[in-house]
Amino acid sequence: MSLPEALLWRELRGKRPKFRKQVPLAGYVADFACMETRLIIEVDGMSHDMGDQPARDEKRTRILQGKGWRVVRVAARRVLADPVAAADAILRMAETYRPHHHPTGGPPPRSGEDLKS
């Protein structure tokens, strides 16, 4: 892992929603992935702006999105500047993608809720 990835992992590790690091998906390795929300975080350094890398990143993003993943790219310089703020923003984003439904066999809907409509 690069320094920005290590700093970000230090902040994401053990938090909810849960992220994994270096996750193999669709023939690629995602920097971080939240399986529950199908969110991938890629930390991009300067090399991602050079040569054919932007086109390769775009292709990779399209493939992963085609498999139902959301892909978010975070600049390495942003993580280096403030890893805590970067992780907080990622966790808030992931939280918005968490499923908000009653589990099967869970409690009945509260008054006024109708799960069939």
N, C-alpha and C positions, 0 to 999 in steps of 0.2 A: 504494500500500500504506500502511496505517496504521503508526504507530510500533511497536505490538506485533508486527504482521506482519513488518515490516522487521527487527526484532531477532530474531525467530524464524527468519526466512530466513537471516540471517547465521550462525546456529548449525546449521541443517539443510543448507545449501548444501555440496555436495561430499562429504557423508557417505553411508554406506550403511546401510540401503537408500536409494536415491535418491528424493528428492522433487522435484517441479516446483512452481512458484508460478503462481497465477492461471490455473488449468486449466479450459477450457470443457468442461463435461460435462452432457449432458441438458438443455440450455437454461439452465444456470446456470454461474457461474464459481466454482470451488472455490478457497479461499485457497491450499491446498497439497494435492497428491495424489501418492501413491506408486503408480505404475502396476503395478509388480510384485506388490504385496500388495493392490491395490484398496482402499487406505485414504485417506480424505479427512480433512483436518484443517481445521476452521473456527475461526478466532479470533473470539470474540464479546465485543464491548464492551458498555457499558451500554445502547446503543440496542436490543440484542437482547432486552431485558427490557421494552420499552415498546410500548404500543399493540397493533397486530395482529402485530407482528414475531415473537413466540413461535409463533403459529399458522402464519405463513408459513415460519418455520424448520422446524417440524415437518413441514409438507407437503413442503418441499424434501428433508428427510432421508428421508421415506418414498419419494419418487420415486427418489432416488439409491440407496437400499437395494434398491428393486425392480429396479434395473439391476445389482445385484451388488456395490455398494460398501459399505464400512463407513464410517460417518460419526462422527467424534469431535469434540466441541466443547470448546474450551479457552478459559477465561476470559482476557480480555486482561490483567486485573490480575495473573493468575498469571504470564503471560509477562513483564510489566513488572517484577514482583518478582524474577524469576530466570530469564532467558531460557535460560541454559545448562541448568538443571534441567528446564525445560519441554521443551527439545529432546531432552535425554537420555531423558526418559520417553517421548516420541513415538517416538524411534528404537528403544528397547527394545520398545515395543508393536509397531511395524512388523516388527521382527525375528521376533517370535513368529508373524506371519502369513506369513512367507516360505515358499515351497514347499520341502519337504524330500524331494525325490525324485531319483533318478538320471536324468540327462539321457539322451535316446535316443542310442544309440551310445556311451554313456559306459562307464566301467569296470563289470565284472561285480559282482554283489552280494558283499559280504564273507561269509566263512564264517558260517553260521547265519541269513543273511538270505534271505528268499524273496519276491521281488517279485510273484509271482502270487497269493499268498494274501491 
